[in-house]
Amino acid sequence: MMGESIEEGIEYELRVDAKGAHGEGIGRIGEITVFIQNAKTRIGNKYKVKITKLHRTFAYAELSDNSGKYVGNGSLLDLTITA
């Protein structure tokens, strides 16, 4: 991934390597550190994210795969209702 360029508005797959002080997921795309805002993520898991703001050495992103709901511990709940 070295030298990979990223762009705002584009989706990427990102592995969460750490958690920030406010619970945001932190990962890297090439040389860029990416903070996943407003998301409950688990360290070690991969997520599809959309870059929302790009700076020279870091970026902010949000989850782009809204197939479920995340709860306090980061677990993904299947909320499919069947009749």
C-alpha positions, 0 to 999 in steps of 0.5 A: 500500500505504500505510496497509495493516494486516497481521495475524499468521497471514495470508499476504501476497506480499512482495518482498525488498528487502535481506538481513539480517546473518544472511541473512534477507530484508527487505521491506515491507508498507505501513509495516511492515518484514518480516523473513523468518526461516530462509529463503534468499531473493533480493533482487528476488524475490517470495515468499508469506510468513506473518506470525508475529510483529507489532510496531508498526513491524516484523514477522517472517514465514516462507515459506509457499510450500514448493513447493521447497527453497532452497539456499545461494545462494537458488536454488530447486531443483525436487525433483520425482522422476519415475519 
